Amino acid sequence: MTYAKEALDIRIGCSALVYLDLDEPRAGAAQQVSDLRYDSKCGSTPARLSLGPGAAAGSSVATADLDADDCQRAIRNGPLGPGAEVPVRKGSAMCVLTAAQPAKLVLVEITDVGATGTAGLRATSWLAR
């Protein structure tokens, strides 16, 4: 494991974007190195997460109670296609394989969803094998 349950706090306005680099982890990363894109919506529409240019692959998963093998299996058996978006809902999670060298396998859990663009995420990463 390279890091465990690192908090990433999203604090942006309605209809705004923020990019996340999961290799570090860091919110507010440059778009070209980002592994995830967080797209906030307005009103009752949930925010969305999608893979960024720094991600090699990803998958939406039903639970955050996963290890590295579970994440690898989820990405292999149910990868997100180009342009796919995952609604941001408390308790949902994603597995992301970064394209960096060395590549990391990251479990991203949505721990909190606030009003207009705020969310709490928690990330755990392993070196991909």
Backbone as JSON Lines, residues from 0, in Angstrom:
{"i":0,"aa":"M","n":[0.86,-1.18,0.0],"ca":[0.0,0.0,0.0],"c":[0.9,1.24,0.0]}
{"i":1,"aa":"T","n":[0.6,2.21,-0.85],"ca":[1.42,3.42,-0.9],"c":[0.83,4.56,-0.07]}
{"i":2,"aa":"Y","n":[-0.49,4.59,0.11],"ca":[-1.13,5.48,1.06],"c":[-2.51,4.91,1.39]}
{"i":3,"aa":"A","n":[-3.04,5.26,2.56],"ca":[-4.31,4.7,3.01],"c":[-5.26,5.77,3.5]}
{"i":4,"aa":"K","n":[-6.49,5.72,3.0],"ca":[-7.59,6.57,3.46],"c":[-7.2,8.05,3.52]}
{"i":5,"aa":"E","n":[-6.52,8.52,2.48],"ca":[-6.16,9.95,2.38],"c":[-7.41,10.75,2.02]}
{"i":6,"aa":"A","n":[-7.67,11.8,2.79],"ca":[-8.84,12.63,2.54],"c":[-8.58,13.6,1.4]}
{"i":7,"aa":"L","n":[-9.56,13.72,0.5],"ca":[-9.53,14.72,-0.56],"c":[-10.83,15.52,-0.44]}
{"i":8,"aa":"D","n":[-10.72,16.8,-0.13],"ca":[-11.91,17.63,0.05],"c":[-12.14,18.48,-1.18]}
{"i":9,"aa":"I","n":[-13.33,18.34,-1.74],"ca":[-13.72,19.11,-2.92],"c":[-14.52,20.32,-2.45]}
{"i":10,"aa":"R","n":[-14.06,21.5,-2.78],"ca":[-14.73,22.74,-2.39],"c":[-14.8,23.65,-3.62]}
{"i":11,"aa":"I","n":[-15.8,23.4,-4.46],"ca":[-15.96,24.25,-5.64],"c":[-17.42,24.67,-5.73]}
{"i":12,"aa":"G","n":[-17.68,25.59,-6.61],"ca":[-19.03,26.09,-6.76],"c":[-19.88,25.24,-7.7]}
{"i":13,"aa":"C","n":[-21.08,25.7,-7.88],"ca":[-22.05,25.08,-8.75],"c":[-21.54,25.15,-10.21]}
{"i":14,"aa":"S","n":[-21.67,24.07,-10.96],"ca":[-21.23,24.0,-12.36],"c":[-19.74,24.3,-12.52]}
{"i":15,"aa":"A","n":[-18.91,23.77,-11.64],"ca":[-17.46,23.97,-11.72],"c":[-16.77,22.62,-11.85]}
{"i":16,"aa":"L","n":[-15.49,22.65,-12.19],"ca":[-14.69,21.44,-12.36],"c":[-13.47,21.49,-11.45]}
{"i":17,"aa":"V","n":[-13.06,20.32,-10.99],"ca":[-11.77,20.22,-10.31],"c":[-11.16,18.89,-10.74]}
{"i":18,"aa":"Y","n":[-9.84,18.88,-10.86],"ca":[-9.12,17.69,-11.29],"c":[-8.34,17.1,-10.12]}
{"i":19,"aa":"L","n":[-8.34,15.75,-10.04],"ca":[-7.69,15.06,-8.94],"c":[-6.54,14.2,-9.48]}
{"i":20,"aa":"D","n":[-5.38,14.32,-8.84],"ca":[-4.24,13.48,-9.17],"c":[-4.15,12.42,-8.08]}
{"i":21,"aa":"L","n":[-4.36,11.17,-8.45],"ca":[-4.38,10.1,-7.46],"c":[-3.0,9.5,-7.2]}
{"i":22,"aa":"D","n":[-1.99,9.9,-7.96],"ca":[-0.64,9.41,-7.7],"c":[-0.1,10.01,-6.41]}
{"i":23,"aa":"E","n":[-0.52,11.24,-6.07],"ca":[0.02,11.92,-4.89],"c":[-0.67,11.57,-3.58]}
{"i":24,"aa":"P","n":[-1.87,11.71,-3.28],"ca":[-3.05,12.25,-3.96],"c":[-3.2,13.76,-3.74]}
{"i":25,"aa":"R","n":[-3.92,14.4,-4.67],"ca":[-4.06,15.86,-4.59],"c":[-5.3,16.32,-5.33]}
{"i":26,"aa":"A","n":[-6.06,17.21,-4.71],"ca":[-7.18,17.88,-5.38],"c":[-6.64,19.17,-5.98]}
{"i":27,"aa":"G","n":[-7.21,19.62,-7.07],"ca":[-6.75,20.85,-7.7],"c":[-5.53,20.64,-8.57]}
{"i":28,"aa":"A","n":[-5.4,19.46,-9.15],"ca":[-4.25,19.14,-10.01],"c":[-4.45,19.75,-11.4]}
{"i":29,"aa":"A","n":[-3.39,19.78,-12.17],"ca":[-3.47,20.23,-13.56],"c":[-4.23,19.18,-14.37]}
{"i":30,"aa":"Q","n":[-5.03,19.63,-15.32],"ca":[-5.87,18.73,-16.1],"c":[-5.05,17.63,-16.79]}
{"i":31,"aa":"Q","n":[-3.89,17.98,-17.36],"ca":[-3.12,17.01,-18.15],"c":[-2.56,15.85,-17.34]}
{"i":32,"aa":"V","n":[-2.41,16.0,-16.01],"ca":[-1.9,14.9,-15.18],"c":[-2.99,14.28,-14.32]}
{"i":33,"aa":"S","n":[-4.21,14.78,-14.44],"ca":[-5.28,14.34,-13.54],"c":[-5.76,12.93,-13.87]}
{"i":34,"aa":"D","n":[-6.1,12.19,-12.81],"ca":[-6.64,10.84,-12.95],"c":[-8.16,10.85,-12.91]}
{"i":35,"aa":"L","n":[-8.74,11.83,-12.2],"ca":[-10.19,11.96,-12.12],"c":[-10.6,13.41,-12.34]}
{"i":36,"aa":"R","n":[-11.76,13.57,-12.95],"ca":[-12.36,14.88,-13.14],"c":[-13.66,14.9,-12.33]}
{"i":37,"aa":"Y","n":[-13.79,15.87,-11.44],"ca":[-15.0,16.05,-10.63],"c":[-15.76,17.22,-11.22]}
{"i":38,"aa":"D","n":[-16.99,16.94,-11.66],"ca":[-17.82,17.92,-12.37],"c":[-19.06,18.19,-11.52]}
{"i":39,"aa":"S","n":[-19.09,19.35,-10.85],"ca":[-20.24,19.64,-9.99],"c":[-21.41,20.12,-10.83]}
{"i":40,"aa":"K","n":[-22.6,19.8,-10.39],"ca":[-23.83,20.2,-11.06],"c":[-24.59,21.15,-10.14]}
{"i":41,"aa":"C","n":[-25.68,21.66,-10.61],"ca":[-26.51,22.57,-9.81],"c":[-27.82,21.89,-9.45]}
{"i":42,"aa":"G","n":[-28.44,22.32,-8.36],"ca":[-29.74,21.79,-7.99],"c":[-29.67,20.35,-7.53]}
{"i":43,"aa":"S","n":[-30.64,19.54,-7.95],"ca":[-30.72,18.17,-7.46],"c":[-29.92,17.17,-8.29]}
{"i":44,"aa":"T","n":[-29.28,17.63,-9.36],"ca":[-28.46,16.73,-10.18],"c":[-27.15,16.43,-9.46]}
{"i":45,"aa":"P","n":[-26.82,15.13,-9.25],"ca":[-25.57,14.83,-8.54],"c":[-24.34,15.19,-9.38]}
{"i":46,"aa":"A","n":[-23.26,15.53,-8.67],"ca":[-21.98,15.77,-9.35],"c":[-21.56,14.46,-10.01]}
{"i":47,"aa":"R","n":[-20.58,14.53,-10.92],"ca":[-20.12,13.36,-11.66],"c":[-18.61,13.25,-11.56]}
{"i":48,"aa":"L","n":[-18.14,12.0,-11.56],"ca":[-16.71,11.72,-11.65],"c":[-16.47,11.01,-12.97]}
{"i":49,"aa":"S","n":[-15.39,11.38,-13.65],"ca":[-15.0,10.67,-14.87],"c":[-13.48,10.57,-14.88]}
{"i":50,"aa":"L","n":[-12.98,9.65,-15.69],"ca":[-11.54,9.44,-15.76],"c":[-10.87,10.61,-16.47]}
{"i":51,"aa":"G","n":[-9.7,11.0,-15.97],"ca":[-8.93,12.06,-16.57],"c":[-7.84,11.49,-17.46]}
{"i":52,"aa":"P","n":[-7.07,12.37,-18.14],"ca":[-6.02,11.9,-19.05],"c":[-4.9,11.13,-18.36]}
{"i":53,"aa":"G","n":[-4.74,11.27,-17.04],"ca":[-3.7,10.55,-16.32],"c":[-4.09,9.14,-15.89]}
{"i":54,"aa":"A","n":[-5.33,8.76,-16.18],"ca":[-5.81,7.43,-15.8],"c":[-5.72,6.47,-16.97]}
{"i":55,"aa":"A","n":[-5.28,5.24,-16.71],"ca":[-5.22,4.22,-17.74],"c":[-6.56,3.5,-17.85]}
{"i":56,"aa":"A","n":[-7.26,3.32,-16.72],"ca":[-8.54,2.62,-16.71],"c":[-9.23,2.86,-15.38]}
{"i":57,"aa":"G","n":[-10.51,2.51,-15.31],"ca":[-11.25,2.66,-14.07],"c":[-12.54,1.87,-14.12]}
{"i":58,"aa":"S","n":[-13.17,1.75,-12.94],"ca":[-14.43,1.03,-12.83],"c":[-15.23,1.6,-11.67]}
{"i":59,"aa":"S","n":[-16.54,1.65,-11.83],"ca":[-17.43,2.01,-10.74],"c":[-17.7,0.74,-9.94]}
{"i":60,"aa":"V","n":[-17.61,0.83,-8.61],"ca":[-17.81,-0.36,-7.77],"c":[-18.88,-0.07,-6.71]}
{"i":61,"aa":"A","n":[-19.54,-1.14,-6.25],"ca":[-20.68,-0.99,-5.35],"c":[-20.29,-0.71,-3.91]}
{"i":62,"aa":"T","n":[-19.07,-1.05,-3.53],"ca":[-18.64,-0.89,-2.14],"c":[-17.19,-0.43,-2.08]}
{"i":63,"aa":"A","n":[-16.83,0.19,-0.96],"ca":[-15.44,0.6,-0.76],"c":[-14.68,-0.45,0.04]}
{"i":64,"aa":"D","n":[-15.33,-1.57,0.33],"ca":[-14.71,-2.64,1.11],"c":[-13.96,-3.58,0.16]}
{"i":65,"aa":"L","n":[-12.93,-3.05,-0.49],"ca":[-12.18,-3.78,-1.52],"c":[-10.69,-3.7,-1.24]}
{"i":66,"aa":"D","n":[-9.95,-4.69,-1.76],"ca":[-8.5,-4.63,-1.72],"c":[-7.98,-4.47,-3.16]}
{"i":67,"aa":"A","n":[-6.67,-4.5,-3.32],"ca":[-6.07,-4.29,-4.64],"c":[-6.54,-5.33,-5.65]}
{"i":68,"aa":"D","n":[-6.63,-6.59,-5.24],"ca":[-7.08,-7.64,-6.16],"c":[-8.52,-7.4,-6.61]}
{"i":69,"aa":"D","n":[-9.38,-6.97,-5.67],"ca":[-10.78,-6.67,-6.01],"c":[-10.86,-5.53,-7.03]}
{"i":70,"aa":"C","n":[-10.03,-4.5,-6.83],"ca":[-10.03,-3.36,-7.76],"c":[-9.54,-3.79,-9.14]}
{"i":71,"aa":"Q","n":[-8.49,-4.59,-9.18],"ca":[-8.0,-5.06,-10.49],"c":[-9.07,-5.86,-11.21]}
{"i":72,"aa":"R","n":[-9.77,-6.71,-10.49],"ca":[-10.83,-7.53,-11.06],"c":[-11.97,-6.65,-11.58]}
{"i":73,"aa":"A","n":[-12.36,-5.63,-10.8],"ca":[-13.44,-4.72,-11.21],"c":[-13.09,-3.99,-12.5]}
{"i":74,"aa":"I","n":[-11.84,-3.53,-12.61],"ca":[-11.41,-2.81,-13.82],"c":[-11.36,-3.77,-15.01]}
{"i":75,"aa":"R","n":[-10.91,-5.0,-14.78],"ca":[-10.83,-5.98,-15.86],"c":[-12.22,-6.41,-16.34]}
{"i":76,"aa":"N","n":[-13.14,-6.61,-15.39],"ca":[-14.45,-7.17,-15.72],"c":[-15.52,-6.14,-16.03]}
{"i":77,"aa":"G","n":[-15.34,-4.89,-15.59],"ca":[-16.35,-3.86,-15.82],"c":[-15.76,-2.49,-15.98]}
{"i":78,"aa":"P","n":[-14.88,-2.32,-16.99],"ca":[-14.22,-1.02,-17.15],"c":[-15.18,0.08,-17.59]}
{"i":79,"aa":"L","n":[-14.86,1.31,-17.2],"ca":[-15.6,2.47,-17.69],"c":[-15.17,2.75,-19.12]}
{"i":80,"aa":"G","n":[-16.12,2.97,-19.99],"ca":[-15.81,3.3,-21.37],"c":[-15.48,4.77,-21.52]}
{"i":81,"aa":"P","n":[-15.02,5.18,-22.72],"ca":[-14.7,6.58,-22.96],"c":[-15.9,7.48,-22.68]}
{"i":82,"aa":"G","n":[-15.67,8.54,-21.93],"ca":[-16.73,9.5,-21.64],"c":[-17.71,9.08,-20.56]}
{"i":83,"aa":"A","n":[-17.53,7.9,-19.97],"ca":[-18.45,7.43,-18.93],"c":[-18.33,8.29,-17.69]}
{"i":84,"aa":"E","n":[-19.47,8.56,-17.07],"ca":[-19.49,9.35,-15.84],"c":[-20.15,8.54,-14.73]}
{"i":85,"aa":"V","n":[-19.64,8.74,-13.51],"ca":[-20.16,8.04,-12.33],"c":[-20.78,9.09,-11.42]}
{"i":86,"aa":"P","n":[-22.08,8.94,-11.06],"ca":[-22.69,9.91,-10.15],"c":[-22.02,9.88,-8.78]}
{"i":87,"aa":"V","n":[-21.84,11.06,-8.19],"ca":[-21.22,11.18,-6.87],"c":[-22.31,11.02,-5.82]}
{"i":88,"aa":"R","n":[-22.28,9.87,-5.14],"ca":[-23.24,9.57,-4.09],"c":[-22.49,9.04,-2.88]}
{"i":89,"aa":"K","n":[-22.88,9.48,-1.7],"ca":[-22.22,9.02,-0.48],"c":[-22.27,7.5,-0.41]}
{"i":90,"aa":"G","n":[-21.11,6.89,-0.14],"ca":[-21.03,5.44,-0.02],"c":[-20.61,4.73,-1.29]}
{"i":91,"aa":"S","n":[-20.68,5.43,-2.44],"ca":[-20.26,4.78,-3.69],"c":[-18.74,4.9,-3.82]}
{"i":92,"aa":"A","n":[-18.18,4.14,-4.76],"ca":[-16.72,4.09,-4.89],"c":[-16.31,3.82,-6.33]}
{"i":93,"aa":"M","n":[-15.04,4.06,-6.6],"ca":[-14.44,3.8,-7.91],"c":[-13.06,3.2,-7.71]}
{"i":94,"aa":"C","n":[-12.65,2.37,-8.66],"ca":[-11.27,1.9,-8.72],"c":[-10.64,2.56,-9.95]}
{"i":95,"aa":"V","n":[-9.43,3.06,-9.79],"ca":[-8.74,3.75,-10.89],"c":[-7.32,3.22,-11.0]}
{"i":96,"aa":"L","n":[-6.9,2.9,-12.21],"ca":[-5.52,2.53,-12.51],"c":[-4.87,3.74,-13.14]}
{"i":97,"aa":"T","n":[-3.82,4.28,-12.49],"ca":[-3.16,5.47,-13.04],"c":[-2.18,5.05,-14.15]}
{"i":98,"aa":"A","n":[-1.88,6.0,-15.01],"ca":[-0.97,5.73,-16.12],"c":[0.47,6.12,-15.79]}
{"i":99,"aa":"A","n":[0.7,6.63,-14.58],"ca":[2.04,7.05,-14.18],"c":[2.97,5.84,-14.06]}
{"i":100,"aa":"Q","n":[4.26,6.11,-14.03],"ca":[5.24,5.05,-13.79],"c":[5.9,5.32,-12.45]}
{"i":101,"aa":"P","n":[5.8,4.45,-11.47],"ca":[5.05,3.2,-11.52],"c":[3.54,3.46,-11.4]}
{"i":102,"aa":"A","n":[2.74,2.63,-12.04],"ca":[1.29,2.78,-12.0],"c":[0.76,2.45,-10.61]}
{"i":103,"aa":"K","n":[-0.3,3.12,-10.23],"ca":[-0.96,2.84,-8.95],"c":[-2.4,2.42,-9.2]}
{"i":104,"aa":"L","n":[-2.86,1.56,-8.34],"ca":[-4.25,1.14,-8.32],"c":[-4.87,1.86,-7.13]}
{"i":105,"aa":"V","n":[-5.93,2.64,-7.37],"ca":[-6.48,3.5,-6.32],"c":[-7.97,3.23,-6.13]}
{"i":106,"aa":"L","n":[-8.35,3.05,-4.87],"ca":[-9.75,2.92,-4.5],"c":[-10.19,4.28,-3.98]}
{"i":107,"aa":"V","n":[-11.19,4.89,-4.62],"ca":[-11.69,6.21,-4.23],"c":[-13.11,6.02,-3.68]}
{"i":108,"aa":"E","n":[-13.29,6.39,-2.43],"ca":[-14.58,6.25,-1.76],"c":[-15.19,7.64,-1.56]}
{"i":109,"aa":"I","n":[-16.48,7.77,-1.82],"ca":[-17.17,9.04,-1.59],"c":[-17.75,8.99,-0.19]}
{"i":110,"aa":"T","n":[-17.19,9.81,0.71],"ca":[-17.56,9.75,2.13],"c":[-18.6,10.79,2.51]}
{"i":111,"aa":"D","n":[-18.71,11.85,1.71],"ca":[-19.64,12.93,2.05],"c":[-20.0,13.69,0.79]}
{"i":112,"aa":"V","n":[-21.26,14.09,0.69],"ca":[-21.7,14.94,-0.42],"c":[-22.46,16.11,0.19]}
{"i":113,"aa":"G","n":[-21.95,17.31,-0.04],"ca":[-22.57,18.5,0.52],"c":[-23.36,19.24,-0.55]}
{"i":114,"aa":"A","n":[-23.69,20.47,-0.24],"ca":[-24.45,21.31,-1.18],"c":[-23.52,21.91,-2.22]}
{"i":115,"aa":"T","n":[-24.04,22.11,-3.4],"ca":[-23.37,22.8,-4.52],"c":[-21.87,22.63,-4.58]}
{"i":116,"aa":"G","n":[-21.43,21.47,-5.02],"ca":[-20.02,21.3,-5.37],"c":[-19.09,20.83,-4.27]}
{"i":117,"aa":"T","n":[-19.58,20.59,-3.08],"ca":[-18.68,20.11,-2.04],"c":[-18.83,18.6,-1.87]}
{"i":118,"aa":"A","n":[-17.72,17.95,-1.63],"ca":[-17.74,16.5,-1.41],"c":[-16.48,16.1,-0.65]}
{"i":119,"aa":"G","n":[-16.59,14.99,0.03],"ca":[-15.44,14.42,0.71],"c":[-15.14,13.07,0.09]}
{"i":120,"aa":"L","n":[-13.9,12.87,-0.31],"ca":[-13.46,11.61,-0.88],"c":[-12.34,11.05,-0.01]}
{"i":121,"aa":"R","n":[-12.18,9.73,-0.07],"ca":[-11.08,9.1,0.65],"c":[-10.43,8.12,-0.33]}
{"i":122,"aa":"A","n":[-9.11,8.19,-0.44],"ca":[-8.39,7.38,-1.43],"c":[-7.35,6.48,-0.76]}
{"i":123,"aa":"T","n":[-7.29,5.25,-1.24],"ca":[-6.28,4.27,-0.81],"c":[-5.61,3.75,-2.05]}
{"i":124,"aa":"S","n":[-4.27,3.66,-2.04],"ca":[-3.59,3.21,-3.25],"c":[-2.58,2.1,-2.98]}
{"i":125,"aa":"W","n":[-2.39,1.3,-4.03],"ca":[-1.4,0.22,-4.03],"c":[-0.6,0.34,-5.31]}
{"i":126,"aa":"L","n":[0.61,-0.14,-5.31],"ca":[1.38,-0.23,-6.57],"c":[0.73,-1.3,-7.42]}
{"i":127,"aa":"A","n":[0.47,-0.97,-8.67],"ca":[-0.15,-1.94,-9.59],"c":[0.9,-3.0,-9.95]}
{"i":128,"aa":"R","n":[0.43,-4.24,-10.1],"ca":[1.37,-5.28,-10.5],"c":[0.97,-5.87,-11.83]}
